[in-house]
Amino acid sequence: MHQVAVLATDGVMPFELSTPSKIFGNACDDAGRPLYRVTTCTVSGGPVRTAADFSVTVTGGAAALSTADTVVIPPAEEMTRITGRDLLPADLANALGQVRPDARLVSLCLASYVLAAGGLLDGLRATTHWRHAEHLRRCYPAIDVDPGVLFVDTGRILTSAGAAAAVDLCLHIVRRDHGSGVANRVARNSVVPPWRDGGQAQYIERPVPRTADNGTAPTRGWALDRLDQALGLDELAAHAGMSRRTFTRRFRAEVGQSPGQWLTGQRIDLARHLLENTDLPVDRIAERAGFGTATSLRQHLREAIAVSPNAYRRTFRA
């Protein structure tokens, strides 16, 4: 069984602390067998205060990190003070030193400062809460900080934005490990959306547009019903009643991606769903998802997740 260790530090935020247990703890196979064992630990093995008006007591110490397949670090406000490698507390650095080299590392929200101080994010794309993204970038210029996305998956190391994005990232991990069927069951049991793409924009403060100015959401819904058709920027902008330039600008502001990037992502998601849940041949799936040919589908799937359609189906078939 996959071992998940959640490292609680002093001042931990309760919502993010509980998220891994909620999501991974509810993940079961078709026979109802748990797929993860979640252990919450602290550096010392003793209780820690939270950012709320209570403390939490756990039974595990940092030794739990040495046997974990996945290590999750929830955020604490104090983590924003770790503005350089020499400021990483010694006990926390020693705890990170116990993590296996092949273990998956997950930072939630401000815990990206911990991974950054440990040198683990150098040269990688990462995210954190949008309020602190520029500060993280200044403190650690070797990191490609993306303030606009919900989470970033670089393979072994994953980072998320604030609060609810922790749920999105944990569900993404379940989906990556066991397919959308399992992740969707977890989402239903938790009464949360089963999938918000990592490229979806964080909420960032900006002037709220007048109701009459809103326009890309209906067009996105319209496009999702027509993924098998050739949809260009002209068609999307015309449906929204905007010029190409205005539509592209507003689309990026709302979604955090260009229309073309978003459309390709939705087509890949549909193809993955069909590969997991149907017996349709690959060329038919390519047509249904709007890629036209099996060759095009293979190319896009390899670029997105580095596997072929048949390999993906063998791995994630529900």
N, C-alpha and C positions, 0 to 999 in steps of 0.2 A: 504494500500500500504506500502511496506517495506521502511522504512526511512533510508537513508544512510547519515551520516555526515562525511565530509572530513575536517580534522583539519590542516589548513595551519599555519606553524610557520615561524619565521623570517629566511630568507635564503633558503626557500623551493625550491626544484628542480622542474622546470616547467613541465617537461615531466611526472613525477610521480604525480604531483598535478592534471594534467588534465586527467590522465588515468581513475580514478573511474567514473568521469562524462561521459567520452567517452563510457566506457564499460557498466556500469549500466544504463546510460541514454538512451542507444540504445536497452535495453532489453524490449521486448514487448511480449504479448501473441498472440495467433493466430488471435485474432480480432484487433490487433494493439494497445491494451491498455498498457500503461507503467506499468512495474512491480516494479520499484523502483522510489523513489523521492530522488534526490541527492541535498544536501545542503552543500555548502562550507562555512566554518566558520574560525575565528581566535580566539585566546585566549581573545583578547580585543574587537573584533568586528571591529577593524580598519584595514587599509591597512598593508601589509607586503612586504618587499623586497624579491626578488627571488635570486636564485644563478646566474641568467642571468642579463642582463642590463636593467631590468624593474621591477616595483612593481605591485602588484595586490591588488585590492580593493574588499572586500566582504561586505555583509550586515549583516551576522550572527556572533554572539558572541558565547562564550563557552556554553551558555544555550542550544544551539542546540544539544549538546551532550547528554543532559538528556532525550531527546525523541527519540534518534536514536536507531534503531534496529541493525545497523552495524556502527561502527566507524572506519574510515580509517585514518591512519597517514602517510602522505608522508614524504620523507626524507629531511634533510638539513645537509650540511657538518658539521655545528656546533654540531650536535648531537653526534659525536664521542668524544666530550669533556665531555659528561655525563658518566664519568667513575666510578661512584658510586652513591648510592641512595641519599647521602647528596648533590649531585651536580645536581639533577633534579631541574630546576627552579621552584620556588614556584607557579608562575601563571600557569605553565604547569601541575604541580602536582594537583593544585586545579581544573583545567579543567578535568583531568583524573578522579578526584573524583566525577564528575557529571555524568560519564558514568553509565548506569544501570548495575546492577550485571549480568543480563542475556543477555546483549548486546554482539554482536560479535565484537571482536577487531582484526584489521588488521594493521600490520606494513609493510610498503614498504621499502625495502633496509635498510638504516641506521636508520630508525625509530625504529628498534629493540632495539636500545640503550634506547629509551624512555620507552618502555614496560619493559625492563630489570631493569631500575632504579626504576620503580614502583613496582618491585617484582612480576610482572605478568608472567614472564617466568621461574621462579624457578622450577626446576624439570621437565621442558618440553624440548622437542627437538625444535630447532628453527634455522633459517638461517638469513643471511645478505649478503651484497656484499662480495665476496670471499677475496678481499683485506683487509677487516677489520675483518674477522671471527676469526682469532687468537687473535686479540686485544680484541674483545668482549668476547671471552672465558677467557682470563686472567682477565678482569675486573669483570666478573660475572661467577665464576666457578660453580655455582649451575645450570647453563644452559647447556644443551647438544647441543652445537653449531655444526651444520652440514654445512661445507663450500661448499659442492659439489652439492647441489640440487637447483632447481629453486624456490621451495617454500615448506613450511611445513604446513600441516593442522592438528592441534591437537584437532579440534572440535570447541570450542568457540574462540580460539586464533589462528591466522594464520600469518605467516611471509613469506616474499619473499626476493629473492636476488635482484640484482641491475637492474635498467632501465627496459628493456623489460620483465623481470620476473614479474613486476607489472601487465602487461597485462595478462600474463599466470595465475597469482593468481586470478585476478578479473574474468576472464573467468571461472576458476575453481569454483569460488563461484556461478556464474550464473548457471553453469552446476549442481552444488550440489543442488541449490535451485529449479531449474525449468527444468532440464534435458538437454540432448545434443542438442535437436532440437532448443531450444531457444538460447543456447550458440553458436551453429553453425551459426545461423542467425546473431548474434551480430558480430561474427568473420568475416563473409563475408562482412558485412556492413563496418567493420573497416579495411578490407583488411589485416587481420593477420591470422596466422595459428589457426585453431579452438582448437587444443589441443597439448600441449607439457607437458608430464607427469611431476609432481612435482619431481620425482626422476631423471629426466634427468639432466645430469651434467651441472653446470655452466661452462662458458669459463674461464679457469684458465691458466695463462701463463705457458707454458711448451715448450720444444723444438719441433718445427714443424717437423713431420716425413716426410721423402722423399715420393714422390708420389707413388713410387713402394712399399712402406711399408704399405700404407693404405690398410685396408682389411675388417674391420667388417661391414661397411655400406652396401656393396652389400649383405653380408650374412644376415643382418637384414632384408633387403628387400625381400630376398629369403624366409626367415622364415615366414614373415608376410603373404605370399601367401600359406603357408602350416601349419597354426596353428591347423588344424584338424588332423595333423599327429603327431606321436610320434617323437619328435625332441630332441635328447640328445646332450651332449657336443661333443661327437665324430662326429656326423653328422654335427654340426655347424662348428667345427674346420676343418673337411675335406673339406667342401664347401669353406672355406676361404683359404685353402691350408696352414694351420698352425698346429703346434702341439697344444695339449690341453692347455698346460701351456702358450704358447705364445698368443694363441687366448684369453684365459681368462684374461691375463694381459692387452692386448690391448683393449679388449671389456670394461673392467672396466674403463680404462683410458679415453675412448671416451664417454661412456654412464653414468658412475657413479654407475653402478650396475653390479652384476654378470650376466652371460648369463641366468642362471636359473631364477633369480629375474625378469629380463627384460621380459623373455618369459612368465612367469606367469602374469605379469602386462599387457602385450599385450592381452593375452587370457581373462583376466578379462574385459579389455576395450571392446573387441569384444562381449563378453557375455552381457555386459551392453547395448551396442548398439542394439543387437538383442532383448533384453528384452524390450527396449524402442520403437523399430520401427517395430517389426514383431509380428505375432501371433503364431510363432513356439512354440511348447511345450518345457518345460524346459529340458527334456532329449535330445531333438534334438539340442537345443542350446548348451548343454554340449558337444555333439559330434562335432558340428561345431566349437566350441571354443577350442577343444583339451583337454577337461577335462574328456572325456570318459563317465562318468556317472553323473546323476543329483545329486547324493550324493557328488561327488567330487566337482562339481560346487558350491553346497550349502556351503560346507566347505570353499572353497577358497573365496567366496563372503562374507561370514560372517567374515573371517579373515581380508579382505580388507576394508569393509565398514560397517560391523556389521549388515547386514540385509540379509534376505533370498531372493532368486530369485523372488518369487511371491510378496513379500512385495515391493521389488525394482520396479517391473513392475507396481504395483498399484500406486506407488508414482510418477514414472517418465515417465509413458507411454505417448508418444508424442500424 
